[in-house]
Amino acid sequence: MRLERNYNMRARRTDSSTTKSKKAGRNHRSSNKVQQVINLLATENQMQLKKLMQEVERGIIIRFLDRTGGNQRHAAKLLGLKYTTLNEKVKRYQIRFQKRPVDMMVF
């Protein structure tokens, strides 16, 4: 019984180290993609990071609002934000959006 329990514990440790290495590989690929985007965007303009991030964030918000037919509550949920946070960002970025009926939404 004791031998079996030790074997199971070793097997779990091996599984967790394999999982960690898989996650590290995914993170490395993600960081490569991020670096590619940074290199692409930082060509001649040399935008400040804050301004660049605001433009990216604004574009993402617009895309999700379009996807949800202008429904801020649904868009906030999909983005993992509180409704109030998304609403503040919509106001800050002066995003104008009209709600559409569900059958008109783009998915």
A tleap script that builds the chain and sets N, CA, C and O, in Angstrom:
source leaprc.protein.ff14SB
mol = sequence {
  NMET ARG LEU GLU ARG ASN TYR ASN MET ARG
  ALA ARG ARG THR ASP SER SER THR THR LYS
  SER LYS LYS ALA GLY ARG ASN HIE ARG SER
  SER ASN LYS VAL GLN GLN VAL ILE ASN LEU
  LEU ALA THR GLU ASN GLN MET GLN LEU LYS
  LYS LEU MET GLN GLU VAL GLU ARG GLY ILE
  ILE ILE ARG PHE LEU ASP ARG THR GLY GLY
  ASN GLN ARG HIE ALA ALA LYS LEU LEU GLY
  LEU LYS TYR THR THR LEU ASN GLU LYS VAL
  LYS ARG TYR GLN ILE ARG PHE GLN LYS ARG
  PRO VAL ASP MET MET VAL CPHE
}
set mol.1.N position { 0.819 -1.189 0.000 }
set mol.1.CA position { 0.000 0.000 0.000 }
set mol.1.C position { 0.865 1.257 0.000 }
set mol.1.O position { 0.607 2.189 -0.762 }
set mol.2.N position { 1.895 1.287 0.855 }
set mol.2.CA position { 2.781 2.437 0.942 }
set mol.2.C position { 3.523 2.633 -0.377 }
set mol.2.O position { 3.667 3.765 -0.837 }
set mol.3.N position { 3.996 1.554 -0.989 }
set mol.3.CA position { 4.718 1.623 -2.258 }
set mol.3.C position { 3.821 2.207 -3.347 }
set mol.3.O position { 4.259 3.037 -4.145 }
set mol.4.N position { 2.580 1.774 -3.373 }
set mol.4.CA position { 1.636 2.275 -4.375 }
set mol.4.C position { 1.404 3.781 -4.194 }
set mol.4.O position { 1.351 4.516 -5.180 }
set mol.5.N position { 1.267 4.240 -2.966 }
set mol.5.CA position { 1.049 5.657 -2.704 }
set mol.5.C position { 2.268 6.477 -3.140 }
set mol.5.O position { 2.109 7.544 -3.731 }
set mol.6.N position { 3.479 5.993 -2.856 }
set mol.6.CA position { 4.694 6.694 -3.281 }
set mol.6.C position { 4.769 6.776 -4.797 }
set mol.6.O position { 5.163 7.806 -5.345 }
set mol.7.N position { 4.396 5.703 -5.475 }
set mol.7.CA position { 4.411 5.702 -6.938 }
set mol.7.C position { 3.440 6.749 -7.478 }
set mol.7.O position { 3.773 7.499 -8.395 }
set mol.8.N position { 2.239 6.794 -6.905 }
set mol.8.CA position { 1.243 7.776 -7.341 }
set mol.8.C position { 1.726 9.202 -7.120 }
set mol.8.O position { 1.490 10.076 -7.953 }
set mol.9.N position { 2.403 9.440 -5.998 }
set mol.9.CA position { 2.913 10.786 -5.719 }
set mol.9.C position { 3.985 11.175 -6.733 }
set mol.9.O position { 4.016 12.312 -7.202 }
set mol.10.N position { 4.870 10.223 -7.073 }
set mol.10.CA position { 5.904 10.505 -8.079 }
set mol.10.C position { 5.273 10.778 -9.436 }
set mol.10.O position { 5.718 11.666 -10.163 }
set mol.11.N position { 4.244 10.022 -9.778 }
set mol.11.CA position { 3.562 10.210 -11.063 }
set mol.11.C position { 2.931 11.600 -11.129 }
set mol.11.O position { 2.976 12.255 -12.171 }
set mol.12.N position { 2.349 12.047 -10.026 }
set mol.12.CA position { 1.755 13.391 -10.000 }
set mol.12.C position { 2.813 14.464 -10.180 }
set mol.12.O position { 2.594 15.436 -10.904 }
set mol.13.N position { 3.968 14.298 -9.524 }
set mol.13.CA position { 5.047 15.281 -9.680 }
set mol.13.C position { 5.506 15.355 -11.123 }
set mol.13.O position { 5.746 16.446 -11.641 }
set mol.14.N position { 5.631 14.214 -11.779 }
set mol.14.CA position { 6.056 14.182 -13.178 }
set mol.14.C position { 5.030 14.872 -14.054 }
set mol.14.O position { 5.388 15.643 -14.944 }
set mol.15.N position { 3.747 14.600 -13.807 }
set mol.15.CA position { 2.692 15.246 -14.584 }
set mol.15.C position { 2.721 16.755 -14.414 }
set mol.15.O position { 2.558 17.490 -15.388 }
set mol.16.N position { 2.928 17.228 -13.187 }
set mol.16.CA position { 2.926 18.677 -12.962 }
set mol.16.C position { 4.132 19.329 -13.609 }
set mol.16.O position { 4.023 20.451 -14.104 }
set mol.17.N position { 5.292 18.659 -13.623 }
set mol.17.CA position { 6.459 19.260 -14.280 }
set mol.17.C position { 6.260 19.292 -15.790 }
set mol.17.O position { 6.700 20.230 -16.455 }
set mol.18.N position { 5.596 18.270 -16.338 }
set mol.18.CA position { 5.293 18.268 -17.768 }
set mol.18.C position { 4.329 19.395 -18.098 }
set mol.18.O position { 4.490 20.086 -19.104 }
set mol.19.N position { 3.331 19.576 -17.250 }
set mol.19.CA position { 2.366 20.656 -17.453 }
set mol.19.C position { 3.057 22.005 -17.393 }
set mol.19.O position { 2.764 22.884 -18.203 }
set mol.20.N position { 3.978 22.187 -16.438 }
set mol.20.CA position { 4.708 23.452 -16.322 }
set mol.20.C position { 5.522 23.727 -17.572 }
set mol.20.O position { 5.571 24.862 -18.045 }
set mol.21.N position { 6.170 22.684 -18.120 }
set mol.21.CA position { 6.980 22.907 -19.319 }
set mol.21.C position { 6.100 23.234 -20.520 }
set mol.21.O position { 6.498 24.020 -21.379 }
set mol.22.N position { 4.904 22.638 -20.591 }
set mol.22.CA position { 3.980 22.969 -21.679 }
set mol.22.C position { 3.534 24.416 -21.570 }
set mol.22.O position { 3.464 25.128 -22.572 }
set mol.23.N position { 3.227 24.860 -20.326 }
set mol.23.CA position { 2.817 26.249 -20.119 }
set mol.23.C position { 3.951 27.198 -20.473 }
set mol.23.O position { 3.716 28.247 -21.072 }
set mol.24.N position { 5.168 26.844 -20.111 }
set mol.24.CA position { 6.318 27.694 -20.430 }
set mol.24.C position { 6.475 27.815 -21.936 }
set mol.24.O position { 6.801 28.890 -22.440 }
set mol.25.N position { 6.247 26.723 -22.661 }
set mol.25.CA position { 6.323 26.760 -24.119 }
set mol.25.C position { 5.269 27.670 -24.707 }
set mol.25.O position { 5.539 28.422 -25.644 }
set mol.26.N position { 4.056 27.604 -24.155 }
set mol.26.CA position { 2.980 28.477 -24.622 }
set mol.26.C position { 3.298 29.935 -24.335 }
set mol.26.O position { 3.066 30.804 -25.176 }
set mol.27.N position { 3.834 30.205 -23.140 }
set mol.27.CA position { 4.184 31.580 -22.785 }
set mol.27.C position { 5.270 32.110 -23.703 }
set mol.27.O position { 5.247 33.281 -24.082 }
set mol.28.N position { 6.216 31.263 -24.061 }
set mol.28.CA position { 7.292 31.681 -24.959 }
set mol.28.C position { 6.723 32.030 -26.329 }
set mol.28.O position { 7.103 33.036 -26.929 }
set mol.29.N position { 5.804 31.187 -26.825 }
set mol.29.CA position { 5.183 31.480 -28.122 }
set mol.29.C position { 4.394 32.778 -28.054 }
set mol.29.O position { 4.422 33.577 -28.990 }
set mol.30.N position { 3.686 32.988 -26.941 }
set mol.30.CA position { 2.915 34.219 -26.778 }
set mol.30.C position { 3.828 35.424 -26.765 }
set mol.30.O position { 3.521 36.444 -27.382 }
set mol.31.N position { 4.958 35.319 -26.061 }
set mol.31.CA position { 5.865 36.463 -25.995 }
set mol.31.C position { 6.478 36.734 -27.359 }
set mol.31.O position { 6.755 37.887 -27.689 }
set mol.32.N position { 6.697 35.695 -28.159 }
set mol.32.CA position { 7.190 35.906 -29.524 }
set mol.32.C position { 6.162 36.667 -30.353 }
set mol.32.O position { 6.518 37.567 -31.114 }
set mol.33.N position { 4.895 36.310 -30.209 }
set mol.33.CA position { 3.841 37.001 -30.952 }
set mol.33.C position { 3.747 38.455 -30.513 }
set mol.33.O position { 3.591 39.353 -31.341 }
set mol.34.N position { 3.844 38.683 -29.212 }
set mol.34.CA position { 3.803 40.050 -28.693 }
set mol.34.C position { 4.965 40.847 -29.261 }
set mol.34.O position { 4.792 41.991 -29.682 }
set mol.35.N position { 6.139 40.253 -29.273 }
set mol.35.CA position { 7.316 40.940 -29.805 }
set mol.35.C position { 7.141 41.259 -31.285 }
set mol.35.O position { 7.548 42.329 -31.738 }
set mol.36.N position { 6.544 40.349 -32.038 }
set mol.36.CA position { 6.300 40.604 -33.458 }
set mol.36.C position { 5.362 41.793 -33.645 }
set mol.36.O position { 5.582 42.631 -34.520 }
set mol.37.N position { 4.322 41.863 -32.826 }
set mol.37.CA position { 3.383 42.983 -32.916 }
set mol.37.C position { 4.082 44.289 -32.547 }
set mol.37.O position { 3.897 45.307 -33.213 }
set mol.38.N position { 4.879 44.258 -31.494 }
set mol.38.CA position { 5.611 45.459 -31.080 }
set mol.38.C position { 6.535 45.924 -32.189 }
set mol.38.O position { 6.582 47.114 -32.500 }
set mol.39.N position { 7.268 44.999 -32.787 }
set mol.39.CA position { 8.177 45.366 -33.877 }
set mol.39.C position { 7.421 45.955 -35.061 }
set mol.39.O position { 7.877 46.912 -35.687 }
set mol.40.N position { 6.266 45.378 -35.361 }
set mol.40.CA position { 5.466 45.863 -36.478 }
set mol.40.C position { 4.946 47.277 -36.222 }
set mol.40.O position { 4.981 48.131 -37.107 }
set mol.41.N position { 4.468 47.510 -35.012 }
set mol.41.CA position { 3.864 48.800 -34.689 }
set mol.41.C position { 4.888 49.900 -34.413 }
set mol.41.O position { 4.593 51.078 -34.611 }
set mol.42.N position { 6.061 49.538 -33.968 }
set mol.42.CA position { 7.069 50.538 -33.605 }
set mol.42.C position { 8.001 50.826 -34.774 }
set mol.42.O position { 9.220 50.823 -34.602 }
set mol.43.N position { 7.463 51.069 -35.929 }
set mol.43.CA position { 8.291 51.346 -37.103 }
set mol.43.C position { 8.700 52.807 -37.117 }
set mol.43.O position { 9.598 53.195 -36.370 }
set mol.44.N position { 8.073 53.620 -37.938 }
set mol.44.CA position { 8.483 55.006 -38.091 }
set mol.44.C position { 7.871 55.924 -37.039 }
set mol.44.O position { 8.487 56.921 -36.664 }
set mol.45.N position { 6.686 55.610 -36.563 }
set mol.45.CA position { 5.948 56.518 -35.683 }
set mol.45.C position { 6.574 56.693 -34.309 }
set mol.45.O position { 6.517 57.785 -33.744 }
set mol.46.N position { 7.161 55.656 -33.767 }
set mol.46.CA position { 7.705 55.669 -32.409 }
set mol.46.C position { 6.680 56.211 -31.408 }
set mol.46.O position { 6.953 57.149 -30.660 }
set mol.47.N position { 5.498 55.598 -31.418 }
set mol.47.CA position { 4.432 56.010 -30.500 }
set mol.47.C position { 4.828 55.685 -29.071 }
set mol.47.O position { 5.599 54.759 -28.820 }
set mol.48.N position { 4.305 56.439 -28.165 }
set mol.48.CA position { 4.518 56.128 -26.761 }
set mol.48.C position { 3.700 54.890 -26.421 }
set mol.48.O position { 2.625 54.669 -26.979 }
set mol.49.N position { 4.218 54.092 -25.505 }
set mol.49.CA position { 3.567 52.833 -25.155 }
set mol.49.C position { 2.130 53.051 -24.683 }
set mol.49.O position { 1.228 52.311 -25.078 }
set mol.50.N position { 1.916 54.046 -23.855 }
set mol.50.CA position { 0.571 54.280 -23.317 }
set mol.50.C position { -0.424 54.570 -24.438 }
set mol.50.O position { -1.528 54.025 -24.447 }
set mol.51.N position { -0.039 55.418 -25.370 }
set mol.51.CA position { -0.931 55.763 -26.478 }
set mol.51.C position { -1.207 54.535 -27.348 }
set mol.51.O position { -2.338 54.313 -27.781 }
set mol.52.N position { -0.177 53.754 -27.596 }
set mol.52.CA position { -0.328 52.539 -28.387 }
set mol.52.C position { -1.290 51.569 -27.712 }
set mol.52.O position { -2.175 51.013 -28.363 }
set mol.53.N position { -1.117 51.365 -26.403 }
set mol.53.CA position { -1.982 50.443 -25.672 }
set mol.53.C position { -3.429 50.940 -25.663 }
set mol.53.O position { -4.360 50.137 -25.730 }
set mol.54.N position { -3.619 52.247 -25.580 }
set mol.54.CA position { -4.974 52.791 -25.616 }
set mol.54.C position { -5.629 52.534 -26.968 }
set mol.54.O position { -6.813 52.207 -27.033 }
set mol.55.N position { -4.871 52.678 -28.033 }
set mol.55.CA position { -5.422 52.423 -29.366 }
set mol.55.C position { -5.779 50.955 -29.547 }
set mol.55.O position { -6.809 50.625 -30.134 }
set mol.56.N position { -4.922 50.079 -29.040 }
set mol.56.CA position { -5.194 48.639 -29.123 }
set mol.56.C position { -6.438 48.309 -28.297 }
set mol.56.O position { -7.326 47.593 -28.760 }
set mol.57.N position { -6.496 48.834 -27.071 }
set mol.57.CA position { -7.636 48.575 -26.193 }
set mol.57.C position { -8.935 49.086 -26.812 }
set mol.57.O position { -9.959 48.406 -26.756 }
set mol.58.N position { -8.898 50.265 -27.394 }
set mol.58.CA position { -10.083 50.843 -28.035 }
set mol.58.C position { -10.568 49.935 -29.172 }
set mol.58.O position { -11.765 49.682 -29.304 }
set mol.59.N position { -9.639 49.455 -29.980 }
set mol.59.CA position { -9.993 48.563 -31.082 }
set mol.59.C position { -10.616 47.264 -30.604 }
set mol.59.O position { -11.569 46.767 -31.204 }
set mol.60.N position { -10.076 46.715 -29.525 }
set mol.60.CA position { -10.617 45.471 -28.970 }
set mol.60.C position { -12.032 45.702 -28.447 }
set mol.60.O position { -12.925 44.887 -28.680 }
set mol.61.N position { -12.234 46.804 -27.747 }
set mol.61.CA position { -13.566 47.117 -27.210 }
set mol.61.C position { -14.571 47.269 -28.346 }
set mol.61.O position { -15.682 46.743 -28.273 }
set mol.62.N position { -14.183 47.987 -29.391 }
set mol.62.CA position { -15.079 48.170 -30.540 }
set mol.62.C position { -15.432 46.827 -31.165 }
set mol.62.O position { -16.588 46.581 -31.507 }
set mol.63.N position { -14.440 45.961 -31.314 }
set mol.63.CA position { -14.688 44.644 -31.910 }
set mol.63.C position { -15.672 43.832 -31.068 }
set mol.63.O position { -16.577 43.200 -31.613 }
set mol.64.N position { -15.501 43.844 -29.739 }
set mol.64.CA position { -16.396 43.067 -28.883 }
set mol.64.C position { -17.789 43.686 -28.812 }
set mol.64.O position { -18.783 42.965 -28.724 }
set mol.65.N position { -17.869 45.009 -28.851 }
set mol.65.CA position { -19.193 45.637 -28.892 }
set mol.65.C position { -19.902 45.298 -30.199 }
set mol.65.O position { -21.113 45.078 -30.216 }
set mol.66.N position { -19.153 45.257 -31.276 }
set mol.66.CA position { -19.735 44.874 -32.564 }
set mol.66.C position { -20.228 43.435 -32.503 }
set mol.66.O position { -21.311 43.115 -32.991 }
set mol.67.N position { -19.429 42.588 -31.906 }
set mol.67.CA position { -19.756 41.168 -31.803 }
set mol.67.C position { -20.998 40.926 -30.946 }
set mol.67.O position { -21.742 39.974 -31.181 }
set mol.68.N position { -21.221 41.795 -29.946 }
set mol.68.CA position { -22.361 41.615 -29.039 }
set mol.68.C position { -23.527 42.530 -29.382 }
set mol.68.O position { -24.463 42.669 -28.595 }
set mol.69.N position { -23.475 43.145 -30.536 }
set mol.69.CA position { -24.568 44.016 -30.952 }
set mol.69.C position { -24.675 45.274 -30.114 }
set mol.69.O position { -25.759 45.841 -29.983 }
set mol.70.N position { -23.562 45.717 -29.544 }
set mol.70.CA position { -23.556 46.925 -28.728 }
set mol.70.C position { -23.941 46.689 -27.280 }
set mol.70.O position { -24.069 47.645 -26.515 }
set mol.71.N position { -24.129 45.438 -26.889 }
set mol.71.CA position { -24.509 45.107 -25.515 }
set mol.71.C position { -23.264 45.152 -24.628 }
set mol.71.O position { -22.430 44.246 -24.658 }
set mol.72.N position { -23.154 46.224 -23.837 }
set mol.72.CA position { -21.959 46.413 -23.014 }
set mol.72.C position { -21.832 45.363 -21.915 }
set mol.72.O position { -20.720 44.954 -21.581 }
set mol.73.N position { -22.938 44.930 -21.357 }
set mol.73.CA position { -22.861 43.910 -20.295 }
set mol.73.C position { -22.292 42.597 -20.839 }
set mol.73.O position { -21.440 41.971 -20.209 }
set mol.74.N position { -22.765 42.197 -21.994 }
set mol.74.CA position { -22.279 40.959 -22.599 }
set mol.74.C position { -20.815 41.113 -23.021 }
set mol.74.O position { -20.008 40.209 -22.802 }
set mol.75.N position { -20.474 42.245 -23.620 }
set mol.75.CA position { -19.093 42.496 -24.037 }
set mol.75.C position { -18.162 42.490 -22.830 }
set mol.75.O position { -17.065 41.934 -22.893 }
set mol.76.N position { -18.593 43.107 -21.730 }
set mol.76.CA position { -17.777 43.140 -20.512 }
set mol.76.C position { -17.524 41.728 -19.998 }
set mol.76.O position { -16.414 41.401 -19.579 }
set mol.77.N position { -18.550 40.901 -20.031 }
set mol.77.CA position { -18.409 39.515 -19.569 }
set mol.77.C position { -17.409 38.755 -20.443 }
set mol.77.O position { -16.558 38.028 -19.930 }
set mol.78.N position { -17.514 38.925 -21.756 }
set mol.78.CA position { -16.591 38.249 -22.669 }
set mol.78.C position { -15.148 38.723 -22.480 }
set mol.78.O position { -14.206 37.945 -22.631 }
set mol.79.N position { -14.989 39.995 -22.151 }
set mol.79.CA position { -13.655 40.564 -21.962 }
set mol.79.C position { -13.102 40.319 -20.557 }
set mol.79.O position { -11.932 40.595 -20.292 }
set mol.80.N position { -13.938 39.805 -19.665 }
set mol.80.CA position { -13.492 39.570 -18.295 }
set mol.80.C position { -13.385 40.858 -17.490 }
set mol.80.O position { -12.564 40.970 -16.580 }
set mol.81.N position { -14.229 41.833 -17.839 }
set mol.81.CA position { -14.242 43.122 -17.149 }
set mol.81.C position { -15.556 43.298 -16.411 }
set mol.81.O position { -16.554 42.650 -16.727 }
set mol.82.N position { -15.544 44.187 -15.421 }
set mol.82.CA position { -16.805 44.595 -14.812 }
set mol.82.C position { -17.506 45.508 -15.806 }
set mol.82.O position { -16.864 46.193 -16.602 }
set mol.83.N position { -18.832 45.507 -15.748 }
set mol.83.CA position { -19.612 46.365 -16.644 }
set mol.83.C position { -19.210 47.826 -16.469 }
set mol.83.O position { -19.061 48.557 -17.449 }
set mol.84.N position { -19.037 48.250 -15.216 }
set mol.84.CA position { -18.705 49.657 -14.957 }
set mol.84.C position { -17.347 50.029 -15.544 }
set mol.84.O position { -17.162 51.146 -16.028 }
set mol.85.N position { -16.399 49.099 -15.501 }
set mol.85.CA position { -15.074 49.362 -16.071 }
set mol.85.C position { -15.172 49.535 -17.577 }
set mol.85.O position { -14.593 50.465 -18.138 }
set mol.86.N position { -15.905 48.641 -18.233 }
set mol.86.CA position { -16.072 48.759 -19.681 }
set mol.86.C position { -16.794 50.055 -20.026 }
set mol.86.O position { -16.422 50.740 -20.979 }
set mol.87.N position { -17.816 50.391 -19.262 }
set mol.87.CA position { -18.570 51.612 -19.515 }
set mol.87.C position { -17.674 52.852 -19.394 }
set mol.87.O position { -17.791 53.781 -20.193 }
set mol.88.N position { -16.793 52.865 -18.409 }
set mol.88.CA position { -15.848 53.983 -18.255 }
set mol.88.C position { -14.920 54.083 -19.461 }
set mol.88.O position { -14.636 55.179 -19.945 }
set mol.89.N position { -14.453 52.943 -19.940 }
set mol.89.CA position { -13.548 52.934 -21.093 }
set mol.89.C position { -14.272 53.393 -22.362 }
set mol.89.O position { -13.698 54.107 -23.184 }
set mol.90.N position { -15.519 52.986 -22.514 }
set mol.90.CA position { -16.315 53.411 -23.672 }
set mol.90.C position { -16.454 54.933 -23.662 }
set mol.90.O position { -16.333 55.580 -24.702 }
set mol.91.N position { -16.706 55.494 -22.491 }
set mol.91.CA position { -16.820 56.953 -22.377 }
set mol.91.C position { -15.470 57.628 -22.623 }
set mol.91.O position { -15.394 58.627 -23.340 }
set mol.92.N position { -14.408 57.083 -22.030 }
set mol.92.CA position { -13.075 57.675 -22.171 }
set mol.92.C position { -12.628 57.699 -23.627 }
set mol.92.O position { -12.065 58.688 -24.096 }
set mol.93.N position { -12.883 56.602 -24.342 }
set mol.93.CA position { -12.458 56.506 -25.744 }
set mol.93.C position { -13.505 57.063 -26.705 }
set mol.93.O position { -13.329 57.007 -27.922 }
set mol.94.N position { -14.591 57.599 -26.158 }
set mol.94.CA position { -15.670 58.205 -26.944 }
set mol.94.C position { -16.183 57.259 -28.036 }
set mol.94.O position { -16.292 57.623 -29.207 }
set mol.95.N position { -16.488 56.041 -27.607 }
set mol.95.CA position { -17.002 55.028 -28.530 }
set mol.95.C position { -18.518 55.160 -28.584 }
set mol.95.O position { -19.192 55.083 -27.557 }
set mol.96.N position { -19.040 55.356 -29.765 }
set mol.96.CA position { -20.486 55.466 -29.971 }
set mol.96.C position { -20.963 54.170 -30.612 }
set mol.96.O position { -20.420 53.723 -31.622 }
set mol.97.N position { -21.986 53.578 -30.009 }
set mol.97.CA position { -22.475 52.304 -30.515 }
set mol.97.C position { -23.963 52.203 -30.301 }
set mol.97.O position { -24.458 52.509 -29.217 }
set mol.98.N position { -24.683 51.778 -31.318 }
set mol.98.CA position { -26.114 51.550 -31.177 }
set mol.98.C position { -26.354 50.055 -31.039 }
set mol.98.O position { -25.759 49.240 -31.744 }
set mol.99.N position { -27.242 49.720 -30.114 }
set mol.99.CA position { -27.584 48.307 -29.953 }
set mol.99.C position { -28.328 47.817 -31.178 }
set mol.99.O position { -29.150 48.533 -31.750 }
set mol.100.N position { -28.029 46.580 -31.578 }
set mol.100.CA position { -28.721 45.936 -32.699 }
set mol.100.C position { -29.511 44.757 -32.160 }
set mol.100.O position { -29.166 44.206 -31.114 }
set mol.101.N position { -30.562 44.365 -32.859 }
set mol.101.CA position { -31.283 43.150 -32.459 }
set mol.101.C position { -30.357 41.940 -32.537 }
set mol.101.O position { -29.398 41.927 -33.309 }
set mol.102.N position { -30.654 40.932 -31.734 }
set mol.102.CA position { -29.811 39.738 -31.656 }
set mol.102.C position { -29.616 39.079 -33.012 }
set mol.102.O position { -28.512 38.621 -33.306 }
set mol.103.N position { -30.649 39.013 -33.850 }
set mol.103.CA position { -30.531 38.326 -35.139 }
set mol.103.C position { -29.608 39.063 -36.109 }
set mol.103.O position { -29.211 38.492 -37.124 }
set mol.104.N position { -29.261 40.311 -35.820 }
set mol.104.CA position { -28.381 41.079 -36.697 }
set mol.104.C position { -26.913 40.994 -36.265 }
set mol.104.O position { -26.035 41.498 -36.966 }
set mol.105.N position { -26.639 40.360 -35.117 }
set mol.105.CA position { -25.283 40.325 -34.575 }
set mol.105.C position { -24.355 39.486 -35.431 }
set mol.105.O position { -24.771 38.513 -36.061 }
set mol.106.N position { -23.097 39.878 -35.441 }
set mol.106.CA position { -22.055 39.157 -36.168 }
set mol.106.C position { -21.304 38.286 -35.176 }
set mol.106.O position { -20.816 38.779 -34.159 }
set mol.107.N position { -21.209 36.984 -35.468 }
set mol.107.CA position { -20.460 36.076 -34.589 }
set mol.107.C position { -19.360 35.406 -35.320 }
set mol.107.O position { -18.627 34.608 -34.736 }
savepdb mol mol.pdb
quit
